[in-house]
């Protein structure tokens, strides 16, 4: 039996190596996954590793290959992952930890939650449904239920990420989790197992690679709906959601955007793009602190983006909802 050990620290640096080992053993007859080596995991890496393992195990099962999980020890790291619903997320049949959504969360974390596509009737109802899904997470991440600038930022961020999934990924569910540490650091992670950015953007743009798609997706005024009629553009998408988030987050921490074969990491303005293997799209947001004047910042970023988009010959105006905080 071939044993695959998880990295001690699951983060952006160790995830690609683990993925390569999974892929190189996708046809190995007998494999055992050992999670007990994990000592720490960031929410983003935990979520995308979980999604990767889900798909990898399903593919192996279809080929009648055996995949086992080594008996899980009661360590702090394993208890944390179990409580968040990680083992249920990867499809483990072993009775360890909670089911997804079973844990109530706390004032400092939100467990892995499966969000289903809401019914669409009107644009206002669409946004209201999404906000109802993410308000609790915004409360945790901001540390308050009050209408503060920080709370507005997290509510806006979560709303924009979730609506992007359902408007572009061609799937009916996504997965989200978040954590707020005692030192004020915050991390949000969301993943979907949809078509990815290049397929989505090819609806209105000529995109030759996933790297090109990622670079394009965070530009102002770029959307899969750019070249369709207003009637077809049901969600009034104007292409400013990811642009705003990448601009804000890269100034306050780290913004990660992955799609199929490519990953972009922007840490305090230092942008890096590398090869990655993920079936779908994921976003990771890490903040050392949240913007204290988000409303003012949002207006400035959108104004700058509208000018840039106009200069590039794109639709120059952000939608009403992109400006709503």
Secondary structure in CASP SS format (residue, H / E / C, confidence):
PFRMAT SS
TARGET T0000
AUTHOR 0000-0000-0000
METHOD secondary structure of the structure
MODEL  1
X C 1.00
X E 1.00
X E 1.00
X E 1.00
X E 1.00
X C 1.00
X C 1.00
X C 1.00
X E 1.00
X E 1.00
X C 1.00
X H 1.00
X H 1.00
X H 1.00
X H 1.00
X H 1.00
X H 1.00
X H 1.00
X H 1.00
X H 1.00
X H 1.00
X H 1.00
X H 1.00
X H 1.00
X C 1.00
X C 1.00
X C 1.00
X C 1.00
X C 1.00
X E 1.00
X E 1.00
X E 1.00
X E 1.00
X E 1.00
X C 1.00
X C 1.00
X C 1.00
X C 1.00
X C 1.00
X E 1.00
X E 1.00
X C 1.00
X H 1.00
X H 1.00
X H 1.00
X H 1.00
X H 1.00
X H 1.00
X H 1.00
X H 1.00
X H 1.00
X H 1.00
X H 1.00
X H 1.00
X H 1.00
X H 1.00
X H 1.00
X H 1.00
X H 1.00
X H 1.00
X H 1.00
X H 1.00
X C 1.00
X C 1.00
X C 1.00
X E 1.00
X E 1.00
X E 1.00
X E 1.00
X C 1.00
X C 1.00
X C 1.00
X C 1.00
X C 1.00
X C 1.00
X H 1.00
X H 1.00
X H 1.00
X H 1.00
X H 1.00
X H 1.00
X H 1.00
X H 1.00
X H 1.00
X C 1.00
X H 1.00
X H 1.00
X H 1.00
X H 1.00
X C 1.00
X C 1.00
X C 1.00
X C 1.00
X C 1.00
X C 1.00
X C 1.00
X C 1.00
X C 1.00
X C 1.00
X C 1.00
X C 1.00
X C 1.00
X C 1.00
X C 1.00
X C 1.00
X C 1.00
X C 1.00
X C 1.00
X E 1.00
X E 1.00
X E 1.00
X E 1.00
X E 1.00
X E 1.00
X E 1.00
X E 1.00
X C 1.00
X C 1.00
X C 1.00
X C 1.00
X C 1.00
X C 1.00
X H 1.00
X H 1.00
X H 1.00
X H 1.00
X H 1.00
X H 1.00
X H 1.00
X H 1.00
X H 1.00
X H 1.00
X H 1.00
X H 1.00
X H 1.00
X H 1.00
X H 1.00
X H 1.00
X H 1.00
X H 1.00
X H 1.00
X H 1.00
X C 1.00
X C 1.00
X C 1.00
X C 1.00
X C 1.00
X C 1.00
X H 1.00
X H 1.00
X H 1.00
X H 1.00
X H 1.00
X H 1.00
X H 1.00
X H 1.00
X H 1.00
X H 1.00
X H 1.00
X H 1.00
X H 1.00
X H 1.00
X H 1.00
X H 1.00
X H 1.00
X H 1.00
X H 1.00
X H 1.00
X C 1.00
X C 1.00
X C 1.00
X C 1.00
X E 1.00
X E 1.00
X E 1.00
X E 1.00
X E 1.00
X E 1.00
X E 1.00
X E 1.00
X C 1.00
X C 1.00
X C 1.00
X C 1.00
X C 1.00
X E 1.00
X E 1.00
X E 1.00
X E 1.00
X E 1.00
X E 1.00
X E 1.00
X C 1.00
X C 1.00
X C 1.00
X C 1.00
X H 1.00
X H 1.00
X H 1.00
X H 1.00
X H 1.00
X C 1.00
X C 1.00
X C 1.00
X C 1.00
X C 1.00
X C 1.00
X C 1.00
X C 1.00
X H 1.00
X H 1.00
X H 1.00
X H 1.00
X H 1.00
X H 1.00
X H 1.00
X H 1.00
X C 1.00
X C 1.00
X C 1.00
X C 1.00
X C 1.00
X C 1.00
X C 1.00
X C 1.00
X C 1.00
X C 1.00
X C 1.00
X C 1.00
X C 1.00
X C 1.00
X C 1.00
X C 1.00
X C 1.00
X C 1.00
X C 1.00
X C 1.00
X C 1.00
X C 1.00
X C 1.00
X H 1.00
X H 1.00
X H 1.00
X H 1.00
X H 1.00
X H 1.00
X H 1.00
X H 1.00
X H 1.00
X H 1.00
X H 1.00
X H 1.00
X E 1.00
X E 1.00
X E 1.00
X E 1.00
X E 1.00
X E 1.00
X E 1.00
X C 1.00
X C 1.00
X E 1.00
X E 1.00
X E 1.00
X E 1.00
X E 1.00
X E 1.00
X C 1.00
X C 1.00
X E 1.00
X E 1.00
X E 1.00
X E 1.00
X E 1.00
X E 1.00
X C 1.00
X C 1.00
X C 1.00
X C 1.00
X C 1.00
X E 1.00
X E 1.00
X E 1.00
X E 1.00
X E 1.00
X E 1.00
X E 1.00
X C 1.00
X C 1.00
X C 1.00
X C 1.00
X C 1.00
X C 1.00
X H 1.00
X H 1.00
X H 1.00
X H 1.00
X H 1.00
X H 1.00
X H 1.00
X H 1.00
X H 1.00
X H 1.00
X H 1.00
X H 1.00
X H 1.00
X H 1.00
X H 1.00
X H 1.00
X H 1.00
X H 1.00
X C 1.00
X C 1.00
X C 1.00
X C 1.00
X C 1.00
X C 1.00
X C 1.00
X C 1.00
X C 1.00
X H 1.00
X H 1.00
X H 1.00
X C 1.00
X C 1.00
END
